[in-house]
Amino acid sequence: MELTRLQREIISRAAMAVLGVGLLYGGFRCLKTGWEFQREFREKHPSGASRYERRSSGAGLPILIGSVLVLLGAPFALAAVVPSNWFAKVMGPPNQIGLHENPGSDNPRGPWR
């Protein structure tokens, strides 16, 4: 059974939406956790402490992971809702650099040399 173009489009959009929303949700949860770590640390350690006595809040890693997840999830979520012809405009025409696109090349190593 061959899937129609509409069915493939729906499946791919749904997959991108699920992946994008999952990454965005996880990223925002990590960012929220990092902000909570930082807030609790500031409440327990006032800013008057010396630089050598002050310890790390541990918020850096959750904030970094959350930022990466948000940056990875945003294109997937965007691709799920933006029309596909917009991506064709942004990407431009495909380049023909592979041997499969030009099998009649005179170079035995391929058209890329």
Helices and strands as residue ranges (DSSP letters): H 5-44, H 60-81, H 84-91
